[in-house]
Structures are given as C-alpha cells and as structure tokens.
C-alpha cells in the first residue's frame, strides 16, 4: 500500500511527529545509504516534523545543514578502532594485511562493531519519539538500537530497521557471514516493529519468521531538486555512461567490454566508479574510447548523465538487490541499456549504438520513488500501530 501525499496543502494538516533517525552514512558522503538518510531527514523537516539525527557529525558541514533545514544532529563520535591500512608496505606485506583485515571483519565485524556501543550510549538519553528509523549498512547500527531499546526505555512508539541490503542473506560478497551472527540478526529483528526493504521480492533473503514485519519502502528522492539539460540529446559519436560499483561475477562488465573491444565504430564510454581492478584489462585496448571518472555529488551526476545518448546498467541478481542508481538514471531521462552478465545479448547493444532504443529498460511506477511518498509510507506505520 502506498501512502501518497498529493501536495503541500495536505502536509499542512498532518499531525507533526517527533522523529529520530540513526545512521552512519549522511551528507556529504556519496553512497546509497547516505542518500537514503539525507533525503529522509530533509523531507521530514520540510513537512514540519521535529527531526533528530544521530550520526558522525562534522561541525563544519553539518551545522549549516542544521540551520538550513531546522533539524538537530547529534554526534555518535568517531570510531577508536581503526581499519587496517593496506596501502603501505611491500607487495607481500600488503597481502598479509589485506587477509588479516578480512579475517577481523568476518570474525567480529571489525571495525564497525564499535558502532553498537556508540549508538547504545547516545540512545540512553533519547526517549519519547513517535518514530525511530535506523539505517544500515552497517548492521551494527541496528544492533546498537536493539541493545538500548527495552520496555522501560522504548525510545519511540515504533522502530523501523531500514535495510539497504540483507545481512545473513547477503550473496554478493565472496564470503558468507559466520553462523553466530545469525543469532545476532534474529535478536535485533525480534525487537523491531518493522523491517523496511527496497523490494518485497527480497524477503527471501531474510529469516521467514520475520517476514510479517517486512515492508517495502524503496529509495526516495526530491524530484524537483533535479536539473537536467533540455532538448534532444545527440552526441557526435555514441556516448554512454555507467555510475556505481562493479562486482566480479555479478555486476561484471567483462562480456560487455570484451564486445566493445571487438567492434570498430567510434564511441565514448564514461564510467563513474572506483572499481578499477575489473576495468584495467580493457583500458589499453579501448584507449580513449573509455574514460574513468571520480564520484561526484548526486545532483551533479544526474545532470552529467543527462548529457549521454544512453546509460548502462549491469543488473544485479533481481532477488538480491535493486540498485538505487536506476532511480538516478530515470531522473536523467536517458534510455537505459540493461546488461545481464550471464545472458549477454550483443543485438541490443548494437541497437543502442545505432540510436535504436526500443529495447530500453523501463522503471515501473516511477512516482513511488518520490520522497514525499516514501516519508508518507513511514508515517503510515504509526497509524497502523494505533489501530
């Protein structure tokens, strides 16, 4: 069920709520979880609710944000446990450190495990909220809320644990979570009122005993904030782009790039990514036809994407994740070429390179990604609990 807010007039008649959001990721970080938190904070504040955010506060960046949007940001504090630097030392020492860092993460969720205690400590002084939303990843954010929340100290009327990706059911990593973290996941989920995920079909990645708590609440953005170029787009040569992370074997560009190597037409493929290891084998052969760029702020990225002839999406397993970049792609209003790594089809690639976008990917019910509707869905959970 989608709770839709039709216009600003309707917002004026909504009962104002006291909302607490807990998240490590927040403006100006560039990540899906940061976008999630930032958009929720801004929109709840625009609607007139009292909003408090618990995050790792930066005075220079976040005080102006507080003043602009009328919200309160409280500092979780910096992690004392530092991640192991794998950039220093010779080749063999870096390999050893990489393995040790991976082992600590697998065994203890190091260094993020410290967030459990930081969240718990700060929440002891927070209470009487209508709604608390905790945002993961990392999952120790949820665990910290669970550690603090009790019948004597509920913090809020309802708690929604917002899960960008599954934890025990995560399938994109090379290593599965160790079995004992399953007890931790079940412990925190028992304490939640709701668990929000971006797509109902992802329920299969969570323990069946909690499926009744799961509700679909996808990413949301303020459409009116987006600026794109006007008029028809037609570059001198086919120019297309990808933005985001790449994962070997799942979001893998190998077959697509191998095909691009085999064709002789001129084109420009621009990638906003940090996943360089999967691209390096192709850089010399493709030469100036491929360009790698640093991540840029989201609104700036959408504007740059709107200059392209089309955009490329390397599809996740549809039962694992739904990339938020597809919303950015949709806002840019450019055709989307959807590449399925295991079922690569050169015919549709040829069509796109020739300007035929009949086979473009369609985002259904795009209005559901409006942040007004997303916040409305969270608030509707309060009415559901009152019944």
N, C-alpha and C positions, 0 to 999 in steps of 0.2 A: 504494500500500500504506500502510495506516495502522497505525503502531506505537502500541498503546493501553496505557496504564498503568492498571490496574484500581483499585488502591487504594494507600494509603500503605504498607501492608505490603510490596508489591512494590518500592517505592522503596528500602527499606532494603537490598535485596540487589543493587541496581545498583552497578556499579563507579563510583567517584567520578571525575569528569573535571575537567580544567583548561580553563576556557572563557574566551575573550576576545571581547568584543563592542565594535564600533566604530560610533558613531552620533552625529550632531549633535543629534538630537531625543531628549529624555528628560524624565522627570518634573521639574517640574510642567507642562511645556508641554502644550497641548491640540491634538493632531493625531494622525492615524492612525499616523504613524511614531514619534511619542513613545510612544503606547500599545503599539506593537509592541516597542520596545526595553525599556520599563519592565516589561511583563509577562514577557518572556523573562528579564530579569535576576532578577526576584523568584522566578520558578518554578524556574529552575536552582538558585538559592540554597536554596529550600525543599527541593529534592531532595538537598541536601548537597554539590553540586558547588562547586569553587573558581571564583568568578566575578570577572573584572576587566572594568570598563567604561571605555572611552576616550570622553570627551565633553567638552563645555564645562562645566566644573564650577563650581557655585555653592556655596561653603563653607557658607553659612547653611542652604541647603535640602538639600544632598547629604550632608553629614557625618552628620546624623541618619538619613538613609536608609541609609548605610553601616552604622551601628551597629545599626539595626533588623533589617536583612536579612543582615548578615555578608558584605558584598561590598566590593570595592575599586574606587573611582572615581578615575581619573587625568585630569588636565586637559589637553585639547587646546590650550587657550588661546583668547583672543578674536581675532577677525579684525581685522587692522590696516587692511585695505581696507574702507572704509565704503560702504554703499549710498547712492545719491543721494537726498536728501530732496526729495520732490516736493510737499510741503505748503506750503512757504514761497514767497513771491513772488506777483506778479500772475498773472492767468489765462494770459497768453501765455508768461511765463517758466516756469510750471509745465508747460505743454505741451511746451516745448523740453526741459526737464529729464526729463520722462517719456520722450520719444523717445530722449534720449541714454542714459538708464539702460537702456532696452530694447535699444539697439544694443550697449552694453557686454556685456550678458548674452548676446545672440545670438552675438557675436564671440568672447568669451573666457570665458563662464560667470562673469563678474564679478558679485558679489564672492566667490562660493563657490569659485572656483578656488584660493583660498589654502588651503582645507582639504586639498588634495593634499599640500602641503608640511608642514602641521601634523601630519597623520596619519603621513606618512613619517618625520618627525623623531622622533615619540614611539614609533613601532613599532620603531625601530632598537634600542631597549633591551628589547624584548619577544621572548621565544622559549620553546620547549618547551611550548607549549599543545597540547592534543588537538584543539581546535576553535576556529576564529575565524569569527565572523559579522559581516560589515559590512552596515550598514543604510542604504539610500538610499530616498528622496531626502534631500540632493542627491547626485548621482552622483560628484562629486569625492571623496567618502568611499571609494568603491570604487577610484578611481584612485590614491589615496594608499596603499592596501594593496598594489595591484599594483606601484607604484613601489618599495616596500620589500621585497616578497617575492621570494626567489630560492632557488636550490638550496642555496646556502651559508647562507641565512637564511630558512628556510621559515615561521617564526613559529609555525605549528601543523601538525599532521598533515594536516588538511583545512581548506580555506577555502570557506565558503558566502557568496556575494554575494546578499543579500536585496533583491529589487527590488519596491518597492511599486507603481511604475508603470514602463512602458517608457521608454527614453531616445530613441534614434533612431526608434523606432516609436511615439512619443507622438503622439496625434491630437487631444487636447482643446485644445491651445494654438492660437492664431491663426497662429503662425509655426512652421515645422518647423526642426529642428536643422540647422545648416550641415554640408555634406557631410564636412568634415575631421574632425568629431567621430566619424564612423563608424569611422575608423581607431583612435581612442582607445577606442571601445567594443569593437572586436574585440581590441585589445591587452590590455585588462584581462580580458576573458572567456576568452582563451586561458590566463591564469594561474590562473583559478578551478578548483576541483574540482567545485563545484555552483553553480547559479544557482537561487534559490528565487523562485517567483512565487505569487500567491494563487490562481490557477486555471489548469489545464492548457490550456484553450482560448486563453489569452493568448499561447501560444507563437508565434502568427502575427505578433506584434509584435517578435520577436527574430530575429536572423540564423539561418537554417536550420542553418548549420554548428555551432551551439552547442545545438541542440535536445536532443541526447543528454545534456547536462549539466543540463537544466532539470528541476526537481522542484516539485510543487505543495505548498506549505505556507501555508495561509491564516492570517489573523489569529487570535490566540488570547487568551482571557480566563479569569480565575478566576471561574467561575460563582457559587461560594459567597460571593464578596465582594459580590454584587449584592443590594440591598434594594429591594423594590417594595411598593406598597400591596396590602393583602389585600382580598379580597371583590370583588364585582361593581362595575364602573365604569359610571356613568350620570350624565352631567352634565345640567344643566337645559336647555342648548342644545347641539347638536353641537359638540364641542371637539376639535380635532385639531392636530397639530404636525408640523413638519419641523425637522431639525437637520443643519447642514452647509453646504458651499459650493454656489453655483449658477453655472452656466456658460452663457452665451448660445449657443443653438443646439444644445446637447447636454443639459445638465441645466437646461433652461429652463422656468420656471414660467409663462410668458406665457399660454399657452392655458388653463391651469388657473385662473389668477387672473382672466382675462377671463370665464371661465364663472361664477366665483363672483360677479363684478360683476353678471351678468345675472339671478341668481336673487334672490328676495325673502325667503327664510327667514333667520332669525337663526342665526348660528354664530360661533365664535371660532377663528381660525387663528393659531397661535403659531409663529413661526419663530426658531430659534436659528441666526443666520447673520451674516456680515459682508458678504454680497453685496448691498449696499443698492441699487446702481445698477439692478438688474433689478426691484426692488420699488417704487421711487419712483413710477413712473407710475400705480400702483394704490392708493397709500396714501390719497389724498384721497377717492376714490370709495368705498373699502371702510371708511374711517373706523375706528371702534372694533372692527370685525369682524376686523381683522388687528393682530397685536402682534409687534414685533420685539424679541428679547432677546439679550443678550450671551452668548457662550460661557461655560459653567460646567464644573467638573470632571466627568469622565465618570460616576462613580458617582452623583453628584448629578443629572446629566442623565437617567440611566436611571430614577431614582426619579420625576423630574418627568414623564417620558414615560409612566410607568405610570398617571398620573392622567388621561390622554387617552382619549377614546372610540376614536380610531384615529390612526394615524400615516401620513404621506405620504412616499413615496419617488419622486423624479424619476429615472428609470432612465438609467444610462449606456449607451453602446453596449456590449452584452454581450461584445464581442470586445476591448474596451479596458480596462475597469476593473470591479471589483466592490466597491462602497462598503462600508467596514467598518462604517458606521453601521447596516447591515442586521443586524449581529450585536447591536448595542445595542438596536435595535428588537425583535429576537427575545427578548432578555433581559427587556425590559419587559413581554412577554406581551400586547401590544396588537395588534389587527388592523392589517395593513399595506395601504394603498391604493397600488398601484404605477401611476405615471403615465408613459406613454410619450409624450414630447413630440410626436413626428411622427405618432402614431396616437391622438390624444386621443379618449376614449370617455366621453361625459357620462352614459351609462346607469349605469356602475359607480359614478361619483361620486354620482349620485342615490341609488343603493342604500346607499352608506356613510352619506350624510347622513340617511337614514331608519332607520339602525340595522341594515341588512341587509349582513352581511359575508361572504356566500357566496363572493364573488369575491376574497377576500383573497389576498395573496401568501404563498406557502409557502416557508420555508427548509428545504431538504432536508438530512438527516443533520446535524442541528444539533450533535450531540456532537463532531463533528470540530473544532469551534472551541474546545473545552476546552483551556486552556493546557497541561495535563498531556500531552495527546496531541500538541500542537504541539512541545513540547520533546522528546518521545519520538521524533518524526519526525526532528528534527535529530540526535539522538544515534544513531539507527539508521544514519545515513550513515557513522558511524565504523565500525560493524560491516561495512557494505558495502565499505568501503575495505580492511578487514583480510582479506577473503576472497580 
